[in-house]
Amino acid sequence: MGLKRECERCGAERRPVAEINERGVPHGAGPEHRQVHDYVRILECPGCGHGVLYSFSHDCYLQPWETDEPWDMDWTWRLEPEDLARLRRGLADCPDPLSHRCRCPAHDVLRNERYAAVDQDEARVVLGEDGLPRLRRRTGQQ
């Protein structure tokens, strides 16, 4: 499980554009089990310009025989090149787009809206009246 580093469209290795949220510690970096690690990132392919909104969750708090849920789960939503361009405009005043700890207004909005694209295989980035980036479903609600 986990996001392939290589773009499905052109094979180039994706690179991070924005780290939105992270919680916990990676598996193996803490106690043997009973830990959580999840994060949300936006990555871009430098080859073709397409991107993904990527959400990863590792939860080994319960042993596999105690639950029917896997320890590792992940979700991706495709982003078009124009979405990444809007994201960069919305992050123009951000001091550190690659830090999930950043407390700039753009990061705060992205953290609060990181699941706005749920239930779709594609997402979009729009700029609000305040110029901040917001995640939305590609179809339906604007």
C-alpha positions as CSV (number, residue, x, y, z in Angstrom):
1,M,0.0,0.0,0.0
2,G,1.1,3.6,-0.5
3,L,1.5,6.1,-3.2
4,K,3.7,5.1,-6.1
5,R,6.5,7.6,-6.3
6,E,6.4,7.4,-10.1
7,C,3.6,9.2,-12.0
8,E,1.2,6.8,-13.7
9,R,1.0,9.2,-16.8
10,C,4.7,9.7,-17.6
11,G,6.8,7.7,-15.1
12,A,8.7,10.7,-13.6
13,E,9.1,10.8,-9.8
14,R,6.6,13.0,-8.0
15,R,7.8,15.7,-5.7
16,P,6.0,17.4,-2.8
17,V,4.4,20.8,-3.4
18,A,2.7,21.2,0.0
19,E,2.6,19.4,3.3
20,I,-0.8,20.0,4.7
21,N,-1.1,17.9,7.9
22,E,0.8,15.3,9.9
23,R,0.1,13.5,13.2
24,G,1.9,10.9,15.1
25,V,5.2,9.1,14.3
26,P,6.1,6.7,11.5
27,H,5.8,3.0,12.3
28,G,9.0,1.8,13.9
29,A,9.9,5.3,15.2
30,G,8.0,4.9,18.4
31,P,6.8,2.1,20.6
32,E,6.5,-1.4,19.1
33,H,2.8,-0.9,18.4
34,R,-0.2,1.2,19.6
35,Q,0.7,4.3,17.6
36,V,-0.9,6.4,14.8
37,H,0.8,8.2,11.9
38,D,-1.1,10.0,9.3
39,Y,-0.5,12.8,6.8
40,V,-1.9,14.8,3.9
41,R,0.3,16.0,1.1
42,I,0.1,17.4,-2.4
43,L,2.6,16.1,-4.9
44,E,3.4,17.1,-8.4
45,C,4.9,15.3,-11.4
46,P,7.7,17.4,-12.9
47,G,7.4,15.5,-16.2
48,C,3.7,16.1,-17.1
49,G,2.6,18.7,-14.5
50,H,-0.2,16.6,-13.0
51,G,-0.5,16.1,-9.3
52,V,-2.2,14.3,-6.5
53,L,-3.7,15.1,-3.1
54,Y,-2.5,12.2,-1.0
55,S,-3.8,11.1,2.4
56,F,-2.1,8.3,4.3
57,S,-3.1,6.7,7.6
58,H,-1.2,4.1,9.7
59,D,-2.9,2.9,12.8
60,C,-1.4,-0.1,14.6
61,Y,-3.1,0.6,17.9
62,L,-5.2,-2.5,17.6
63,Q,-3.6,-5.8,16.6
64,P,-4.8,-7.3,13.2
65,W,-6.9,-10.0,15.0
66,E,-8.7,-7.3,17.0
67,T,-10.2,-5.4,14.1
68,D,-11.1,-5.9,10.5
69,E,-9.4,-2.7,9.4
70,P,-5.9,-2.7,7.9
71,W,-3.1,-0.9,9.6
72,D,-2.2,1.1,6.5
73,M,-4.8,2.9,4.4
74,D,-4.4,5.6,1.8
75,W,-6.4,7.7,-0.6
76,T,-5.5,9.8,-3.6
77,W,-7.3,12.5,-5.6
78,R,-6.0,13.6,-9.0
79,L,-5.1,17.3,-9.5
80,E,-4.7,19.0,-12.9
81,P,-1.8,21.3,-13.7
82,E,-4.0,24.3,-13.4
83,D,-5.0,23.2,-9.9
84,L,-1.3,23.2,-8.9
85,A,-0.8,26.6,-10.4
86,R,-3.7,28.0,-8.3
87,L,-2.3,26.2,-5.2
88,R,1.1,27.9,-5.8
89,R,-0.6,31.3,-6.2
90,G,-2.6,30.7,-2.9
91,L,0.7,29.7,-1.1
92,A,2.6,32.7,-2.4
93,D,2.8,34.3,1.0
94,C,3.5,31.1,2.8
95,P,6.9,31.0,4.5
96,D,7.3,27.2,4.2
97,P,4.8,25.2,1.9
98,L,6.7,22.0,2.8
99,S,6.1,22.3,6.5
100,H,2.9,20.8,8.0
101,R,3.6,22.9,11.1
102,C,3.3,26.2,9.2
103,R,0.6,28.4,10.7
104,C,0.1,30.7,7.8
105,P,-3.5,31.4,6.7
106,A,-3.1,29.2,3.6
107,H,-2.0,26.2,5.6
108,D,-4.8,26.8,8.1
109,V,-7.4,26.8,5.4
110,L,-5.9,23.7,3.7
111,R,-5.8,21.8,7.0
112,N,-9.4,22.7,7.8
113,E,-10.6,21.7,4.3
114,R,-8.3,18.7,3.6
115,Y,-11.2,16.3,3.3
116,A,-13.4,18.5,1.1
117,A,-12.6,16.3,-1.9
118,V,-13.7,13.0,-0.3
119,D,-15.8,10.6,-2.3
120,Q,-14.3,11.7,-5.6
121,D,-11.3,10.4,-7.5
122,E,-10.4,13.9,-8.6
123,A,-10.1,17.1,-6.6
124,R,-9.6,20.7,-7.6
125,V,-8.0,23.8,-6.0
126,V,-9.9,27.0,-6.1
127,L,-8.9,30.4,-4.7
128,G,-11.3,32.1,-2.3
129,E,-12.1,35.8,-2.4
130,D,-9.2,36.1,0.2
131,G,-6.8,34.6,-2.3
132,L,-6.3,31.5,-0.2
133,P,-6.3,28.0,-1.7
134,R,-9.3,25.7,-1.0
135,L,-9.8,22.0,-1.9
136,R,-13.1,21.1,-3.6
137,R,-14.6,18.3,-5.5
138,R,-13.9,18.4,-9.2
139,T,-17.6,17.9,-10.0
140,G,-20.6,19.2,-8.2
141,Q,-20.1,21.7,-5.4
142,Q,-17.9,24.6,-6.2
